[in-house]
Amino acid sequence: QVQLVESGGGLVQPGGSLRLSCAASGIIFRLYTMGWYRQGPGKQRELVATITNNGRPNYADSVKGRFTISRDNAQNTAYLQMNSLEPEDTAVYYCRAERAYGPTYWGQGTQVTVSS
């Protein structure tokens, strides 16, 4: 059974930081591209960042220079370090695991709220 479990969300003031974690089980983690997506109130789900199985990152323009995606294959965990948070970053953040062939897996999401 595949599970992706996000953690680390919460309430933070503008300009603050959070670190999200995505713990994976039931997959060969090192073979998967891992991604973070988010869905804000009244908005569609959108890409935040991805990191390939080789460690190459990709970011949405809106988070470049503020967010950093990383992975620890030994711990089967992906991370999203979020700095200089803005109210517009408020959303449910989802973890995704994908490969070129086979199903894509999603986590249940973690809420991030940026507000003073």
Wavefront OBJ file of the C-alpha trace (Angstrom):
o trace
v 0.000 0.000 0.000
v 1.415 3.325 -1.082
v 1.303 6.204 1.376
v 2.532 9.761 1.104
v 2.195 11.597 4.403
v 2.763 15.344 4.517
v 3.587 17.233 7.687
v 4.934 20.594 8.779
v 2.094 22.882 7.797
v 0.622 25.512 10.066
v 0.014 29.189 10.673
v 2.895 31.582 10.070
v 3.234 35.350 9.807
v 4.199 37.024 6.535
v 7.945 36.819 6.056
v 8.169 33.651 8.104
v 9.337 30.162 7.202
v 8.018 26.631 7.250
v 9.471 23.286 6.255
v 7.143 20.667 4.825
v 7.983 16.975 4.800
v 6.565 14.145 2.701
v 7.263 10.658 4.020
v 6.745 7.937 1.424
v 6.147 4.234 1.886
v 5.162 1.416 -0.436
v 7.193 2.732 -3.385
v 10.822 2.545 -4.461
v 11.313 6.172 -3.530
v 14.611 6.735 -5.335
v 12.965 5.960 -8.701
v 10.274 8.631 -8.415
v 10.108 12.297 -9.264
v 8.691 14.005 -6.193
v 6.608 17.128 -6.370
v 4.837 19.692 -4.245
v 1.581 21.184 -5.445
v -0.828 23.563 -3.768
v -4.454 24.585 -3.950
v -5.465 27.940 -2.561
v -9.014 28.982 -1.653
v -11.109 29.115 -4.812
v -8.147 28.213 -6.996
v -7.050 25.239 -9.040
v -4.254 23.001 -7.869
v -0.913 24.248 -9.159
v 2.677 23.126 -9.347
v 5.024 24.507 -6.702
v 8.206 22.501 -7.239
v 9.463 19.124 -8.389
v 12.689 17.211 -7.953
v 13.679 14.358 -10.239
v 15.056 11.038 -9.086
v 18.467 12.459 -10.040
v 17.960 15.481 -7.806
v 17.230 18.112 -10.442
v 14.795 20.726 -9.116
v 12.190 22.766 -10.937
v 10.175 25.658 -9.493
v 7.123 27.693 -10.307
v 8.068 31.304 -11.041
v 6.036 32.474 -8.048
v 8.271 30.635 -5.562
v 11.722 30.861 -7.188
v 14.271 32.227 -4.770
v 12.002 31.640 -1.763
v 11.288 27.891 -1.739
v 13.741 24.995 -1.917
v 12.798 21.406 -2.689
v 15.032 18.548 -1.606
v 14.947 14.828 -1.000
v 16.580 12.232 1.212
v 16.432 8.863 -0.519
v 17.755 7.083 2.570
v 14.792 8.411 4.570
v 12.234 8.112 1.725
v 11.324 11.717 2.366
v 10.924 14.857 0.288
v 11.060 18.352 1.739
v 9.932 21.835 0.855
v 11.679 24.672 2.660
v 9.535 27.779 2.376
v 11.028 31.163 3.262
v 9.732 34.725 2.952
v 6.186 33.445 3.004
v 3.436 35.684 1.671
v -0.325 35.620 2.232
v -0.648 34.451 -1.380
v 1.148 31.240 -0.380
v -1.818 30.235 1.761
v -3.033 26.876 0.454
v -3.270 23.183 1.061
v 0.059 21.713 0.009
v 0.124 18.259 -1.542
v 2.966 15.851 -2.141
v 3.063 13.838 -5.364
v 5.142 10.876 -6.528
v 5.345 10.067 -10.224
v 7.285 8.010 -12.730
v 7.287 7.898 -16.510
v 5.372 4.622 -16.375
v 2.875 3.626 -13.740
v 0.430 5.373 -11.437
v 0.873 8.759 -9.801
v 0.393 8.998 -6.059
v -0.814 11.901 -3.935
v -0.706 12.683 -0.245
v -3.649 13.944 1.764
v -2.342 17.505 1.999
v -1.224 19.856 4.752
v -2.612 23.336 5.368
v -0.324 26.350 5.215
v -1.791 29.668 6.317
v 0.190 32.890 6.056
v -1.464 35.651 8.030
v -0.693 38.318 10.578
l 1 2 3 4 5 6 7 8 9 10 11 12 13 14 15 16 17 18 19 20 21 22 23 24 25 26 27 28 29 30 31 32 33 34 35 36 37 38 39 40 41 42 43 44 45 46 47 48 49 50 51 52 53 54 55 56 57 58 59 60 61 62 63 64 65 66 67 68 69 70 71 72 73 74 75 76 77 78 79 80 81 82 83 84 85 86 87 88 89 90 91 92 93 94 95 96 97 98 99 100 101 102 103 104 105 106 107 108 109 110 111 112 113 114 115 116
